[in-house]
Amino acid sequence: MEVLGIKTKIVKVGEDLVVAIEKGMQEAGLALEDGDILVVSESTVATSEGRIVDLDLVLPGEIARALAAKYEKDPREMELILQESDEILGGVPGVVLTLNKGFLYPNAGIDHSNAPPGTMVLFPADPQRSAAEIRRRLAKGKRIGVILGDSRTHPLRLGCVGVALACEGVEPVEDARGQKDLFGRELRITRKAVADNLVSAAQVVMGEGDEGIPAVIIRGAPVQIQDVSCEIPRIAPGECMYIGSLRSGPRPYTGGYDDLIKRAKEAMMSAYAPYSGFRVGAALLSKSGRIYSAGNIENASSGADICAERAALAEALASGEREFEAIAVVGETEEPITPCGICRQSLIEFGEEILIIMANARGDAVAATVGELLPRAFTGKSLYKSCSGSGDGRSSPEK
């Protein structure tokens, strides 16, 4: 297998990348052949498409400024990360871990490298469409594949490897289940990340610095060229070995429920807390769109106390609601307040995916689903399972 670099001049905003690649191939004496796979740097594609942002024109919001302080980042960059990512999972100083279009990327894939000073390069707006267009224009009767590639790190490993953002004409993941290993054992879970591996091979030649090689031709790869569009498959975060195992705690609140927090803060102000003075407010958003809010209620007999979350839930249930989207909880605490155990149990009765936005009166906030705050919870499912088919003569509860 050969990896042939295509050197070009620096591609600027609005310039035709395909023309630049064709000129680079001409100067290197290269031409595409049947079976070739062209790997192109996503940042070069994004630059040619005008996906460069001048940081001086970015106005960071309140959430961006708070997260920037927490993760030691430029607030303007943090604002772009918020705009580009689906979700922020957490981070360490200098890097924020995000989900972007269903994939895991540091800083939502936004990059300083190979961008003009004072700017940042975003991902291509539609990587799949960009890959398809490059393939259409460069094929000229040849059966070729095109992959848009980027680089990223693996957990607990130093250094970058390749990752495919979009793939045209090449099956990105090969299912090896059912094949045999060297000792005749059947492979049960193995899938080969073909596109990612090809990008990693290309990265050796393309580099990460001033090499000026935004594209390579991979020739002789043991890969079949197809005439169909091949989108990169993805799995849900909960099914991911890394995210599913480690995702169990609150993550930064990134917006979308500001009104719910406001309603919870208002409810906190009317809480009845004459003994402790510790006031909490909650606002519960039902799937119907209605909001039910309440403050905590204390009692001289402390066992009769009612938390704000359960007070809001009781009001919603009394109104006939049974399905809920999110609940905001606000308390006069140093850190964002979290629901107590019995409140978590009360909420999970109505679904593990209810989002809990936990905040303090200053506006600091984090978020997690109730299932994340109460893993392996005892729910109605547990009750039905334990009482049905137990072999002891008991019947399951009536449904």
PADO-169780 format. One record per residue (C-alpha): residue number from 0; x, y, z. Coordinates in steps of 0.05 Angstrom, whole numbers, plus 5000, padded with zeros to 4 digits. Example, Ala and Ser with C-alpha at 12.3 -4.5 7.8 and 13.67 -1.06 7.14 Angstrom:
@nr->0&X->5246&Y->4910&Z->5156
@nr->1&X->5273&Y->4979&Z->5143
end
This chain:
@nr->0&X->5000&Y->5000&Z->5000
@nr->1&X->5026&Y->5069&Z->4981
@nr->2&X->5011&Y->5136&Z->5014
@nr->3&X->5026&Y->5193&Z->4965
@nr->4&X->5025&Y->5264&Z->4991
@nr->5&X->4996&Y->5322&Z->4951
@nr->6&X->5030&Y->5387&Z->4968
@nr->7&X->4992&Y->5451&Z->4953
@nr->8&X->4998&Y->5525&Z->4967
@nr->9&X->4961&Y->5550&Z->5029
@nr->10&X->4887&Y->5546&Z->5013
@nr->11&X->4851&Y->5610&Z->5033
@nr->12&X->4779&Y->5627&Z->5048
@nr->13&X->4736&Y->5620&Z->4986
@nr->14&X->4789&Y->5587&Z->4943
@nr->15&X->4771&Y->5524&Z->4904
@nr->16&X->4802&Y->5465&Z->4941
@nr->17&X->4791&Y->5416&Z->4883
@nr->18&X->4830&Y->5462&Z->4836
@nr->19&X->4886&Y->5466&Z->4887
@nr->20&X->4889&Y->5390&Z->4894
@nr->21&X->4889&Y->5380&Z->4819
@nr->22&X->4946&Y->5430&Z->4811
@nr->23&X->4984&Y->5395&Z->4868
@nr->24&X->4976&Y->5328&Z->4834
@nr->25&X->4999&Y->5356&Z->4767
@nr->26&X->5062&Y->5386&Z->4798
@nr->27&X->5077&Y->5320&Z->4833
@nr->28&X->5064&Y->5279&Z->4770
@nr->29&X->5006&Y->5243&Z->4803
@nr->30&X->4939&Y->5222&Z->4775
@nr->31&X->4881&Y->5186&Z->4807
@nr->32&X->4872&Y->5113&Z->4788
@nr->33&X->4816&Y->5062&Z->4799
@nr->34&X->4816&Y->5039&Z->4871
@nr->35&X->4851&Y->5101&Z->4898
@nr->36&X->4826&Y->5133&Z->4963
@nr->37&X->4836&Y->5208&Z->4971
@nr->38&X->4842&Y->5231&Z->5044
@nr->39&X->4832&Y->5306&Z->5052
@nr->40&X->4844&Y->5348&Z->5115
@nr->41&X->4778&Y->5373&Z->5143
@nr->42&X->4809&Y->5440&Z->5164
@nr->43&X->4829&Y->5454&Z->5092
@nr->44&X->4759&Y->5438&Z->5069
@nr->45&X->4729&Y->5482&Z->5123
@nr->46&X->4776&Y->5539&Z->5105
@nr->47&X->4758&Y->5536&Z->5031
@nr->48&X->4685&Y->5537&Z->5051
@nr->49&X->4694&Y->5599&Z->5093
@nr->50&X->4685&Y->5565&Z->5161
@nr->51&X->4736&Y->5611&Z->5194
@nr->52&X->4714&Y->5656&Z->5250
@nr->53&X->4747&Y->5721&Z->5272
@nr->54&X->4751&Y->5717&Z->5348
@nr->55&X->4745&Y->5793&Z->5354
@nr->56&X->4674&Y->5787&Z->5326
@nr->57&X->4651&Y->5735&Z->5377
@nr->58&X->4612&Y->5761&Z->5437
@nr->59&X->4613&Y->5710&Z->5493
@nr->60&X->4551&Y->5701&Z->5535
@nr->61&X->4545&Y->5690&Z->5610
@nr->62&X->4550&Y->5614&Z->5605
@nr->63&X->4610&Y->5618&Z->5560
@nr->64&X->4646&Y->5664&Z->5608
@nr->65&X->4632&Y->5619&Z->5667
@nr->66&X->4656&Y->5556&Z->5631
@nr->67&X->4717&Y->5593&Z->5604
@nr->68&X->4737&Y->5611&Z->5675
@nr->69&X->4727&Y->5539&Z->5698
@nr->70&X->4766&Y->5508&Z->5641
@nr->71&X->4818&Y->5564&Z->5631
@nr->72&X->4797&Y->5580&Z->5560
@nr->73&X->4786&Y->5643&Z->5520
@nr->74&X->4712&Y->5663&Z->5531
@nr->75&X->4704&Y->5676&Z->5456
@nr->76&X->4729&Y->5606&Z->5440
@nr->77&X->4683&Y->5578&Z->5493
@nr->78&X->4624&Y->5613&Z->5461
@nr->79&X->4640&Y->5580&Z->5394
@nr->80&X->4646&Y->5512&Z->5428
@nr->81&X->4577&Y->5522&Z->5458
@nr->82&X->4548&Y->5541&Z->5390
@nr->83&X->4580&Y->5482&Z->5354
@nr->84&X->4572&Y->5425&Z->5404
@nr->85&X->4511&Y->5383&Z->5420
@nr->86&X->4532&Y->5374&Z->5492
@nr->87&X->4591&Y->5390&Z->5538
@nr->88&X->4611&Y->5330&Z->5580
@nr->89&X->4665&Y->5363&Z->5622
@nr->90&X->4738&Y->5380&Z->5613
@nr->91&X->4807&Y->5395&Z->5642
@nr->92&X->4845&Y->5461&Z->5640
@nr->93&X->4851&Y->5482&Z->5567
@nr->94&X->4806&Y->5428&Z->5537
@nr->95&X->4731&Y->5416&Z->5538
@nr->96&X->4703&Y->5348&Z->5520
@nr->97&X->4642&Y->5353&Z->5475
@nr->98&X->4593&Y->5314&Z->5433
@nr->99&X->4588&Y->5344&Z->5363
@nr->100&X->4540&Y->5313&Z->5313
@nr->101&X->4540&Y->5250&Z->5353
@nr->102&X->4615&Y->5242&Z->5358
@nr->103&X->4664&Y->5256&Z->5415
@nr->104&X->4712&Y->5313&Z->5402
@nr->105&X->4755&Y->5360&Z->5444
@nr->106&X->4731&Y->5432&Z->5438
@nr->107&X->4676&Y->5412&Z->5389
@nr->108&X->4730&Y->5402&Z->5336
@nr->109&X->4745&Y->5477&Z->5334
@nr->110&X->4819&Y->5488&Z->5319
@nr->111&X->4872&Y->5542&Z->5325
@nr->112&X->4924&Y->5503&Z->5285
@nr->113&X->4932&Y->5521&Z->5212
@nr->114&X->4885&Y->5580&Z->5221
@nr->115&X->4905&Y->5653&Z->5209
@nr->116&X->4924&Y->5691&Z->5273
@nr->117&X->4863&Y->5714&Z->5313
@nr->118&X->4817&Y->5663&Z->5280
@nr->119&X->4791&Y->5593&Z->5291
@nr->120&X->4770&Y->5540&Z->5241
@nr->121&X->4703&Y->5505&Z->5251
@nr->122&X->4684&Y->5437&Z->5223
@nr->123&X->4656&Y->5437&Z->5152
@nr->124&X->4582&Y->5453&Z->5156
@nr->125&X->4564&Y->5387&Z->5122
@nr->126&X->4625&Y->5340&Z->5118
@nr->127&X->4587&Y->5286&Z->5080
@nr->128&X->4564&Y->5334&Z->5026
@nr->129&X->4634&Y->5363&Z->5020
@nr->130&X->4665&Y->5293&Z->5011
@nr->131&X->4612&Y->5276&Z->4959
@nr->132&X->4627&Y->5339&Z->4920
@nr->133&X->4702&Y->5329&Z->4921
@nr->134&X->4692&Y->5257&Z->4896
@nr->135&X->4644&Y->5279&Z->4841
@nr->136&X->4692&Y->5331&Z->4814
@nr->137&X->4756&Y->5291&Z->4819
@nr->138&X->4733&Y->5222&Z->4797
@nr->139&X->4727&Y->5237&Z->4723
@nr->140&X->4708&Y->5165&Z->4707
@nr->141&X->4754&Y->5133&Z->4758
@nr->142&X->4727&Y->5091&Z->4816
@nr->143&X->4755&Y->5128&Z->4876
@nr->144&X->4737&Y->5139&Z->4949
@nr->145&X->4743&Y->5204&Z->4988
@nr->146&X->4751&Y->5211&Z->5063
@nr->147&X->4752&Y->5276&Z->5103
@nr->148&X->4801&Y->5266&Z->5160
@nr->149&X->4819&Y->5298&Z->5226
@nr->150&X->4862&Y->5278&Z->5285
@nr->151&X->4846&Y->5265&Z->5358
@nr->152&X->4874&Y->5232&Z->5420
@nr->153&X->4854&Y->5166&Z->5451
@nr->154&X->4837&Y->5161&Z->5525
@nr->155&X->4900&Y->5156&Z->5568
@nr->156&X->4946&Y->5158&Z->5508
@nr->157&X->4994&Y->5212&Z->5485
@nr->158&X->4994&Y->5233&Z->5412
@nr->159&X->4942&Y->5240&Z->5357
@nr->160&X->4913&Y->5188&Z->5311
@nr->161&X->4868&Y->5196&Z->5251
@nr->162&X->4792&Y->5199&Z->5252
@nr->163&X->4744&Y->5203&Z->5193
@nr->164&X->4690&Y->5257&Z->5191
@nr->165&X->4659&Y->5235&Z->5126
@nr->166&X->4668&Y->5178&Z->5077
@nr->167&X->4647&Y->5171&Z->5004
@nr->168&X->4656&Y->5107&Z->4964
@nr->169&X->4689&Y->5068&Z->5021
@nr->170&X->4654&Y->5027&Z->5075
@nr->171&X->4677&Y->5063&Z->5138
@nr->172&X->4669&Y->5004&Z->5185
@nr->173&X->4679&Y->4931&Z->5166
@nr->174&X->4640&Y->4881&Z->5207
@nr->175&X->4688&Y->4824&Z->5223
@nr->176&X->4640&Y->4786&Z->5268
@nr->177&X->4636&Y->4713&Z->5247
@nr->178&X->4707&Y->4712&Z->5221
@nr->179&X->4758&Y->4666&Z->5254
@nr->180&X->4821&Y->4686&Z->5292
@nr->181&X->4888&Y->4650&Z->5285
@nr->182&X->4864&Y->4594&Z->5330
@nr->183&X->4797&Y->4584&Z->5297
@nr->184&X->4756&Y->4622&Z->5349
@nr->185&X->4697&Y->4662&Z->5322
@nr->186&X->4702&Y->4738&Z->5328
@nr->187&X->4640&Y->4762&Z->5365
@nr->188&X->4647&Y->4838&Z->5373
@nr->189&X->4703&Y->4860&Z->5326
@nr->190&X->4689&Y->4915&Z->5276
@nr->191&X->4747&Y->4946&Z->5237
@nr->192&X->4748&Y->5022&Z->5234
@nr->193&X->4771&Y->5022&Z->5162
@nr->194&X->4762&Y->5097&Z->5149
@nr->195&X->4796&Y->5118&Z->5214
@nr->196&X->4855&Y->5071&Z->5200
@nr->197&X->4863&Y->5100&Z->5130
@nr->198&X->4863&Y->5171&Z->5158
@nr->199&X->4916&Y->5149&Z->5209
@nr->200&X->4960&Y->5124&Z->5153
@nr->201&X->4950&Y->5189&Z->5116
@nr->202&X->4967&Y->5230&Z->5178
@nr->203&X->5038&Y->5201&Z->5177
@nr->204&X->5049&Y->5238&Z->5111
@nr->205&X->5003&Y->5298&Z->5121
@nr->206&X->5030&Y->5316&Z->5190
@nr->207&X->5002&Y->5367&Z->5238
@nr->208&X->5046&Y->5427&Z->5224
@nr->209&X->5074&Y->5465&Z->5165
@nr->210&X->5081&Y->5406&Z->5118
@nr->211&X->5032&Y->5438&Z->5068
@nr->212&X->5003&Y->5370&Z->5049
@nr->213&X->4927&Y->5376&Z->5057
@nr->214&X->4911&Y->5313&Z->5018
@nr->215&X->4941&Y->5244&Z->5003
@nr->216&X->4927&Y->5188&Z->4955
@nr->217&X->4924&Y->5119&Z->4987
@nr->218&X->4938&Y->5067&Z->4933
@nr->219&X->4933&Y->4992&Z->4939
@nr->220&X->4892&Y->4991&Z->5003
@nr->221&X->4854&Y->4925&Z->5012
@nr->222&X->4788&Y->4962&Z->5009
@nr->223&X->4731&Y->4956&Z->4959
@nr->224&X->4707&Y->5021&Z->4925
@nr->225&X->4631&Y->5028&Z->4926
@nr->226&X->4585&Y->5072&Z->4886
@nr->227&X->4542&Y->5091&Z->4946
@nr->228&X->4548&Y->5144&Z->5000
@nr->229&X->4575&Y->5114&Z->5064
@nr->230&X->4561&Y->5154&Z->5126
@nr->231&X->4603&Y->5142&Z->5188
@nr->232&X->4563&Y->5098&Z->5236
@nr->233&X->4555&Y->5121&Z->5308
@nr->234&X->4530&Y->5092&Z->5373
@nr->235&X->4491&Y->5124&Z->5430
@nr->236&X->4532&Y->5152&Z->5487
@nr->237&X->4501&Y->5103&Z->5536
@nr->238&X->4524&Y->5045&Z->5493
@nr->239&X->4596&Y->5071&Z->5487
@nr->240&X->4646&Y->5032&Z->5529
@nr->241&X->4680&Y->5097&Z->5553
@nr->242&X->4621&Y->5144&Z->5561
@nr->243&X->4573&Y->5090&Z->5585
@nr->244&X->4622&Y->5068&Z->5639
@nr->245&X->4645&Y->5137&Z->5663
@nr->246&X->4586&Y->5183&Z->5652
@nr->247&X->4553&Y->5183&Z->5721
@nr->248&X->4557&Y->5254&Z->5747
@nr->249&X->4536&Y->5326&Z->5732
@nr->250&X->4565&Y->5363&Z->5672
@nr->251&X->4565&Y->5437&Z->5656
@nr->252&X->4497&Y->5468&Z->5642
@nr->253&X->4499&Y->5496&Z->5571
@nr->254&X->4433&Y->5531&Z->5566
@nr->255&X->4363&Y->5516&Z->5541
@nr->256&X->4327&Y->5519&Z->5608
@nr->257&X->4341&Y->5589&Z->5633
@nr->258&X->4267&Y->5603&Z->5643
@nr->259&X->4260&Y->5539&Z->5684
@nr->260&X->4318&Y->5562&Z->5729
@nr->261&X->4285&Y->5630&Z->5736
@nr->262&X->4219&Y->5598&Z->5758
@nr->263&X->4256&Y->5555&Z->5808
@nr->264&X->4292&Y->5616&Z->5837
@nr->265&X->4225&Y->5652&Z->5844
@nr->266&X->4196&Y->5591&Z->5880
@nr->267&X->4256&Y->5591&Z->5927
@nr->268&X->4239&Y->5661&Z->5950
@nr->269&X->4170&Y->5637&Z->5975
@nr->270&X->4196&Y->5573&Z->6008
@nr->271&X->4172&Y->5560&Z->6079
@nr->272&X->4236&Y->5549&Z->6120
@nr->273&X->4226&Y->5582&Z->6188
@nr->274&X->4271&Y->5532&Z->6226
@nr->275&X->4333&Y->5523&Z->6184
@nr->276&X->4327&Y->5584&Z->6139
@nr->277&X->4352&Y->5539&Z->6083
@nr->278&X->4308&Y->5555&Z->6023
@nr->279&X->4303&Y->5513&Z->5960
@nr->280&X->4261&Y->5523&Z->5898
@nr->281&X->4243&Y->5475&Z->5842
@nr->282&X->4209&Y->5482&Z->5774
@nr->283&X->4186&Y->5420&Z->5738
@nr->284&X->4175&Y->5420&Z->5662
@nr->285&X->4124&Y->5369&Z->5637
@nr->286&X->4124&Y->5340&Z->5567
@nr->287&X->4059&Y->5380&Z->5556
@nr->288&X->4100&Y->5444&Z->5564
@nr->289&X->4070&Y->5466&Z->5630
@nr->290&X->4116&Y->5485&Z->5688
@nr->291&X->4100&Y->5469&Z->5761
@nr->292&X->4141&Y->5504&Z->5814
@nr->293&X->4146&Y->5501&Z->5890
@nr->294&X->4192&Y->5517&Z->5948
@nr->295&X->4210&Y->5470&Z->6005
@nr->296&X->4163&Y->5465&Z->6063
@nr->297&X->4190&Y->5455&Z->6134
@nr->298&X->4153&Y->5430&Z->6195
@nr->299&X->4165&Y->5432&Z->6270
@nr->300&X->4166&Y->5356&Z->6264
@nr->301&X->4224&Y->5350&Z->6215
@nr->302&X->4197&Y->5284&Z->6188
@nr->303&X->4139&Y->5322&Z->6157
@nr->304&X->4186&Y->5367&Z->6116
@nr->305&X->4174&Y->5366&Z->6041
@nr->306&X->4230&Y->5381&Z->5992
@nr->307&X->4218&Y->5431&Z->5936
@nr->308&X->4227&Y->5378&Z->5883
@nr->309&X->4173&Y->5333&Z->5912
@nr->310&X->4127&Y->5392&Z->5925
@nr->311&X->4131&Y->5411&Z->5851
@nr->312&X->4123&Y->5338&Z->5830
@nr->313&X->4060&Y->5331&Z->5874
@nr->314&X->4029&Y->5393&Z->5843
@nr->315&X->4043&Y->5366&Z->5773
@nr->316&X->4014&Y->5297&Z->5789
@nr->317&X->3952&Y->5328&Z->5820
@nr->318&X->3942&Y->5364&Z->5754
@nr->319&X->3944&Y->5298&Z->5716
@nr->320&X->4015&Y->5302&Z->5689
@nr->321&X->4055&Y->5237&Z->5683
@nr->322&X->4111&Y->5253&Z->5634
@nr->323&X->4167&Y->5303&Z->5648
@nr->324&X->4225&Y->5332&Z->5610
@nr->325&X->4267&Y->5370&Z->5661
@nr->326&X->4269&Y->5400&Z->5731
@nr->327&X->4309&Y->5459&Z->5755
@nr->328&X->4330&Y->5462&Z->5828
@nr->329&X->4359&Y->5525&Z->5860
@nr->330&X->4386&Y->5533&Z->5930
@nr->331&X->4425&Y->5584&Z->5971
@nr->332&X->4488&Y->5542&Z->5969
@nr->333&X->4561&Y->5553&Z->5951
@nr->334&X->4560&Y->5499&Z->5897
@nr->335&X->4499&Y->5481&Z->5853
@nr->336&X->4450&Y->5444&Z->5897
@nr->337&X->4434&Y->5371&Z->5884
@nr->338&X->4369&Y->5334&Z->5900
@nr->339&X->4368&Y->5289&Z->5961
@nr->340&X->4362&Y->5214&Z->5954
@nr->341&X->4287&Y->5210&Z->5965
@nr->342&X->4275&Y->5265&Z->5913
@nr->343&X->4318&Y->5227&Z->5863
@nr->344&X->4277&Y->5165&Z->5877
@nr->345&X->4212&Y->5203&Z->5869
@nr->346&X->4233&Y->5232&Z->5802
@nr->347&X->4261&Y->5168&Z->5772
@nr->348&X->4192&Y->5137&Z->5781
@nr->349&X->4174&Y->5177&Z->5718
@nr->350&X->4235&Y->5164&Z->5675
@nr->351&X->4311&Y->5158&Z->5679
@nr->352&X->4320&Y->5211&Z->5625
@nr->353&X->4289&Y->5270&Z->5663
@nr->354&X->4342&Y->5324&Z->5661
@nr->355&X->4359&Y->5356&Z->5728
@nr->356&X->4389&Y->5426&Z->5724
@nr->357&X->4422&Y->5440&Z->5791
@nr->358&X->4438&Y->5513&Z->5807
@nr->359&X->4454&Y->5561&Z->5863
@nr->360&X->4427&Y->5632&Z->5873
@nr->361&X->4489&Y->5661&Z->5839
@nr->362&X->4474&Y->5626&Z->5774
@nr->363&X->4525&Y->5570&Z->5775
@nr->364&X->4493&Y->5508&Z->5745
@nr->365&X->4507&Y->5437&Z->5725
@nr->366&X->4462&Y->5384&Z->5694
@nr->367&X->4451&Y->5308&Z->5695
@nr->368&X->4395&Y->5260&Z->5682
@nr->369&X->4361&Y->5230&Z->5743
@nr->370&X->4387&Y->5162&Z->5719
@nr->371&X->4458&Y->5188&Z->5723
@nr->372&X->4446&Y->5214&Z->5794
@nr->373&X->4413&Y->5149&Z->5816
@nr->374&X->4446&Y->5091&Z->5779
@nr->375&X->4418&Y->5021&Z->5786
@nr->376&X->4354&Y->5050&Z->5815
@nr->377&X->4297&Y->5009&Z->5843
@nr->378&X->4238&Y->5024&Z->5797
@nr->379&X->4173&Y->4993&Z->5776
@nr->380&X->4211&Y->4949&Z->5727
@nr->381&X->4250&Y->4919&Z->5785
@nr->382&X->4185&Y->4906&Z->5823
@nr->383&X->4152&Y->4871&Z->5764
@nr->384&X->4213&Y->4828&Z->5752
@nr->385&X->4220&Y->4807&Z->5825
@nr->386&X->4147&Y->4789&Z->5831
@nr->387&X->4136&Y->4752&Z->5766
@nr->388&X->4162&Y->4683&Z->5751
@nr->389&X->4193&Y->4678&Z->5820
@nr->390&X->4169&Y->4607&Z->5830
@nr->391&X->4143&Y->4621&Z->5900
@nr->392&X->4070&Y->4626&Z->5880
@nr->393&X->4066&Y->4702&Z->5883
@nr->394&X->4035&Y->4739&Z->5825
@nr->395&X->4060&Y->4804&Z->5794
@nr->396&X->4027&Y->4869&Z->5815
@nr->397&X->3968&Y->4892&Z->5775
@nr->398&X->3987&Y->4942&Z->5721
end
